[in-house]
Amino acid sequence: MNISDLYNKTVAEKGLVVGSNTESIAGSFYAIHCLTDCTFTTLNISNLTGSLTGIDIQAGSIIYGKITSVTASNNNSYILYKG
């Protein structure tokens, strides 16, 4: 990754997706930012050892990785960064 790539990710040049409740979202993302406390029922991240599903993640937390699909619990809100 060069400086230009890093800058483009920092400003979310490829865009954002806002997810909420039990909506399933698929795509290519590099980060997920929890706007509320989130409990994911599906969270597919390439090369992740273990699982983050069913774990309460605090509002304000950001998870980085090659994220391909997400489903959260009811009353959860988050932002996915396209990448």
C-alpha positions in Angstrom: 0.0 0.0 0.0 1.4 3.4 -0.9 0.6 6.8 0.5 -2.1 7.5 -2.1 -3.9 4.2 -1.2 -3.8 5.1 2.5 -5.2 8.5 1.9 -8.0 7.2 -0.3 -9.0 4.7 2.5 -8.8 7.5 5.1 -11.3 9.7 3.3 -13.4 6.7 2.2 -13.0 7.5 -1.4 -14.9 4.4 -2.6 -17.8 5.2 -0.4 -19.7 4.1 2.7 -22.7 1.9 3.4 -24.8 2.5 6.5 -26.3 -0.7 7.9 -29.0 -1.1 10.5 -31.1 -3.7 12.3 -31.1 -7.2 10.7 -30.3 -6.0 7.2 -27.8 -8.3 5.4 -25.1 -6.5 3.4 -22.5 -8.1 1.1 -19.7 -6.5 -0.7 -16.0 -5.6 -0.4 -15.3 -3.5 2.7 -12.1 -2.8 4.7 -13.7 -1.6 8.0 -16.9 -1.5 10.0 -17.6 1.2 12.5 -20.2 0.5 15.2 -22.4 3.6 15.7 -24.4 1.8 18.5 -23.4 -1.3 20.6 -23.5 -4.0 18.0 -23.9 -7.8 18.1 -23.3 -9.4 14.7 -25.1 -12.5 13.7 -23.0 -12.7 10.5 -19.6 -11.1 10.1 -17.4 -12.6 7.4 -13.8 -11.4 7.5 -11.0 -13.1 5.3 -8.3 -14.8 7.3 -10.0 -14.3 10.7 -9.2 -16.9 13.2 -12.2 -17.5 15.5 -15.5 -15.6 15.3 -16.8 -12.2 16.3 -20.5 -13.2 15.9 -22.6 -13.1 19.1 -20.1 -10.8 20.9 -21.3 -7.4 22.1 -19.0 -4.8 20.4 -19.1 -1.3 22.0 -20.4 1.8 20.1 -17.4 3.6 18.6 -15.4 0.5 17.9 -13.9 0.0 14.5 -13.0 -3.5 13.1 -10.5 -3.7 10.2 -10.2 -6.5 7.7 -11.4 -7.8 4.3 -15.1 -7.9 5.2 -17.4 -9.6 2.7 -20.8 -9.8 4.5 -22.5 -8.5 7.6 -25.7 -9.0 9.5 -26.3 -7.4 12.9 -29.0 -7.7 15.5 -32.1 -5.6 15.8 -31.5 -1.9 16.9 -27.8 -2.0 15.7 -26.4 0.7 13.4 -22.9 0.7 11.7 -21.0 2.1 8.8 -19.1 -0.1 6.3 -16.2 1.4 4.5 -16.0 0.3 0.8 -12.6 -1.0 -0.3 
